[in-house]
Amino acid sequence: MSSSVFIFIAMIFVFNLGLIAWAITDLMHREKVKYLPKFGWVIIIAFIIFGSIVYLLAGRGSNSREVLGGD
């Protein structure tokens, strides 16, 4: 395997981990999500390829709690 292919695969892996982290963080800060309970979304995000993208496009609810506690 050439080094450029390895670097490309590593970049995709890191990008995917970032999407998973973003999706789970967003999920934990939402009061309500669409279509499934939060636990179901965690399973999809963590174990299904592109599950984080599915959540970010379809599963996010319309409201979220204020994380920073601003007034």
N, CA, C and O of each residue as an XYZ file, in Angstrom:
284
protein
N       0.851     -1.166      0.000
C       0.000      0.000      0.000
C       0.902      1.236      0.000
O       1.830      1.326      0.805
N       0.641      2.168     -0.880
C       1.484      3.356     -0.944
C       1.147      4.300      0.207
O       0.074      4.212      0.803
N       2.059      5.185      0.506
C       1.878      6.083      1.643
C       0.748      7.085      1.402
O       0.087      7.499      2.355
N       0.514      7.479      0.162
C      -0.566      8.432     -0.101
C      -1.939      7.803      0.143
O      -2.853      8.483      0.610
N      -2.090      6.533     -0.162
C      -3.349      5.839      0.112
C      -3.554      5.721      1.620
O      -4.661      5.928      2.117
N      -2.505      5.394      2.335
C      -2.588      5.290      3.791
C      -2.974      6.635      4.411
O      -3.802      6.678      5.320
N      -2.392      7.715      3.938
C      -2.706      9.042      4.463
C      -4.163      9.396      4.166
O      -4.846      9.966      5.017
N      -4.639      9.066      2.976
C      -6.032      9.333      2.619
C      -6.990      8.563      3.524
O      -7.974      9.124      4.007
N      -6.712      7.300      3.754
C      -7.557      6.486      4.632
C      -7.522      7.023      6.056
O      -8.553      7.056      6.728
N      -6.368      7.438      6.520
C      -6.247      8.000      7.863
C      -7.041      9.301      7.983
O      -7.665      9.549      9.014
N      -7.024     10.121      6.952
C      -7.785     11.372      6.983
C      -9.289     11.104      7.026
O     -10.017     11.784      7.750
N      -9.752     10.132      6.266
C     -11.173      9.775      6.299
C     -11.561      9.238      7.672
O     -12.634      9.559      8.184
N     -10.701      8.429      8.266
C     -10.953      7.873      9.598
C     -11.072      8.993     10.629
O     -12.001      8.990     11.436
N     -10.155      9.938     10.611
C     -10.187     11.054     11.563
C     -11.420     11.917     11.333
O     -12.058     12.346     12.295
N     -11.767     12.180     10.073
C     -12.971     12.946      9.752
C     -14.213     12.247     10.280
O     -15.096     12.898     10.839
N     -14.297     10.931     10.112
C     -15.436     10.162     10.601
C     -15.525     10.215     12.129
O     -16.617     10.358     12.679
N     -14.401     10.104     12.805
C     -14.412     10.215     14.270
C     -14.902     11.590     14.713
O     -15.635     11.704     15.695
N     -14.501     12.624     13.993
C     -14.979     13.967     14.306
C     -16.481     14.094     14.129
O     -17.155     14.702     14.961
N     -17.013     13.526     13.053
C     -18.465     13.545     12.837
C     -19.204     12.787     13.935
O     -20.253     13.230     14.402
N     -18.661     11.654     14.342
C     -19.286     10.874     15.416
C     -19.296     11.680     16.713
O     -20.312     11.727     17.406
N     -18.169     12.316     17.044
C     -18.093     13.127     18.262
C     -19.085     14.283     18.203
O     -19.770     14.567     19.185
N     -19.162     14.948     17.051
C     -20.090     16.071     16.894
C     -21.532     15.591     17.043
O     -22.323     16.234     17.733
N     -21.881     14.485     16.416
C     -23.254     13.980     16.459
C     -23.647     13.563     17.871
O     -24.753     13.868     18.317
N     -22.766     12.876     18.575
C     -23.106     12.442     19.938
C     -23.196     13.638     20.881
O     -24.066     13.676     21.751
N     -22.303     14.616     20.717
C     -22.373     15.827     21.544
C     -23.678     16.569     21.278
O     -24.345     17.003     22.218
N     -24.044     16.717     20.027
C     -25.301     17.375     19.676
C     -26.489     16.607     20.250
O     -27.426     17.205     20.780
N     -26.444     15.303     20.143
C     -27.526     14.458     20.654
C     -27.715     14.638     22.161
O     -28.846     14.714     22.642
N     -26.632     14.705     22.889
C     -26.723     14.829     24.344
C     -27.267     16.202     24.771
O     -27.813     16.334     25.867
N     -27.122     17.205     23.928
C     -27.600     18.545     24.276
C     -29.018     18.818     23.805
O     -29.583     19.863     24.128
N     -29.593     17.917     23.061
C     -30.966     18.073     22.573
C     -31.953     17.566     23.618
O     -31.726     16.543     24.265
N     -33.056     18.304     23.772
C     -34.124     17.822     24.645
C     -34.949     16.752     23.934
O     -35.352     15.758     24.540
N     -35.193     16.967     22.645
C     -36.006     16.031     21.868
C     -35.297     15.736     20.556
O     -34.649     16.606     19.975
N     -35.428     14.507     20.104
C     -34.906     14.111     18.795
C     -36.036     13.444     18.018
O     -37.048     13.042     18.593
N     -35.853     13.333     16.721
C     -36.899     12.778     15.858
C     -36.717     11.271     15.672
O     -35.596     10.762     15.683
N     -37.810     10.586     15.506
C     -37.928      9.201     15.023
C     -37.498      8.110     16.002
O     -38.111      7.042     15.992
N     -36.494      8.307     16.837
C     -36.001      7.285     17.761
C     -35.701      7.917     19.109
O     -35.506      9.130     19.195
N     -35.661      7.106     20.167
C     -35.158      7.639     21.439
C     -33.651      7.890     21.330
O     -32.995      7.401     20.410
N     -33.120      8.650     22.271
C     -31.703      8.999     22.226
C     -30.797      7.767     22.192
O     -29.802      7.750     21.467
N     -31.135      6.745     22.966
C     -30.307      5.539     22.987
C     -30.234      4.895     21.604
O     -29.174      4.415     21.201
N     -31.342      4.881     20.880
C     -31.348      4.342     19.529
C     -30.428      5.120     18.610
O     -29.726      4.532     17.787
N     -30.426      6.447     18.743
C     -29.530      7.264     17.927
C     -28.070      7.023     18.281
O     -27.213      7.033     17.397
N     -27.773      6.808     19.556
C     -26.389      6.508     19.943
C     -25.920      5.229     19.260
O     -24.797      5.172     18.758
N     -26.760      4.213     19.235
C     -26.402      2.954     18.581
C     -26.158      3.175     17.094
O     -25.178      2.672     16.545
N     -27.034      3.916     16.445
C     -26.877      4.173     15.012
C     -25.619      4.979     14.736
O     -24.864      4.652     13.821
N     -25.386      6.023     15.512
C     -24.211      6.877     15.309
C     -22.926      6.085     15.511
O     -21.979      6.220     14.735
N     -22.895      5.272     16.539
C     -21.648      4.594     16.899
C     -21.345      3.372     16.035
O     -20.174      3.067     15.808
N     -22.357      2.667     15.550
C     -22.108      1.367     14.931
C     -22.474      1.244     13.451
O     -22.186      0.219     12.834
N     -23.098      2.258     12.878
C     -23.483      2.173     11.473
C     -22.660      3.180     10.678
O     -22.530      4.341     11.066
N     -22.114      2.722      9.571
C     -21.354      3.624      8.709
C     -22.294      4.736      8.242
O     -23.420      4.471      7.822
N     -21.835      5.947      8.316
C     -22.604      7.148      7.980
C     -23.782      7.363      8.920
O     -24.672      8.152      8.603
N     -23.817      6.691     10.063
C     -24.894      6.895     11.031
C     -24.896      8.306     11.590
O     -25.956      8.865     11.871
N     -23.710      8.886     11.753
C     -23.636     10.255     12.257
C     -24.238     11.230     11.247
O     -24.893     12.197     11.635
N     -24.025     10.984      9.975
C     -24.587     11.855      8.942
C     -26.104     11.713      8.908
O     -26.818     12.703      8.749
N     -26.597     10.490      9.056
C     -28.048     10.259      9.092
C     -28.661     11.017     10.263
O     -29.699     11.661     10.110
N     -28.027     10.943     11.431
C     -28.554     11.671     12.588
C     -28.541     13.171     12.342
O     -29.543     13.845     12.578
N     -27.413     13.702     11.868
C     -27.298     15.146     11.692
C     -28.272     15.679     10.643
O     -28.712     16.824     10.744
N     -28.612     14.882      9.649
C     -29.550     15.329      8.622
C     -31.013     15.074      8.985
O     -31.877     15.879      8.640
N     -31.304     13.969      9.674
C     -32.702     13.589      9.868
C     -33.159     13.554     11.323
O     -34.332     13.806     11.596
N     -32.276     13.254     12.254
C     -32.723     12.968     13.609
C     -32.735     14.119     14.582
O     -33.292     14.008     15.674
N     -32.125     15.226     14.198
C     -32.057     16.341     15.133
C     -33.423     16.956     15.334
O     -34.160     17.178     14.373
N     -33.766     17.232     16.591
C     -35.011     17.914     16.894
C     -34.875     19.399     16.608
O     -33.791     19.877     16.275
N     -35.964     20.119     16.738
C     -35.948     21.531     16.394
C     -35.446     22.415     17.526
O     -35.094     23.571     17.293
N     -35.406     21.895     18.745
C     -34.967     22.726     19.870
C     -33.794     22.078     20.581
O     -33.617     20.860     20.547
N     -33.000     22.913     21.223
C     -31.889     22.402     22.011
C     -31.766     23.233     23.272
O     -32.201     24.384     23.308
N     -31.179     22.657     24.299
C     -30.956     23.386     25.541
C     -29.811     24.348     25.345
O     -28.934     24.127     24.510
N     -29.822     25.408     26.112
C     -28.741     26.364     26.065
C     -27.547     25.787     26.810
O     -27.625     25.557     28.017
N     -26.457     25.552     26.118
C     -25.292     24.897     26.699
C     -24.469     25.858     27.518
O     -23.965     25.489     28.579
N     -24.318     27.094     27.048
C     -23.453     28.056     27.713
C     -24.133     28.778     28.862
O     -23.468     29.469     29.633
N     -25.420     28.637     28.990
C     -26.141     29.222     30.114
C     -26.312     30.724     30.008
O     -26.508     31.387     31.026
N     -26.245     31.276     28.822
C     -26.394     32.713     28.621
C     -27.804     33.172     28.925
O     -28.722     32.362     29.049
N     -27.964     34.460     29.043
C     -29.259     35.025     29.385
C     -30.002     35.521     28.193
O     -31.117     36.027     28.327
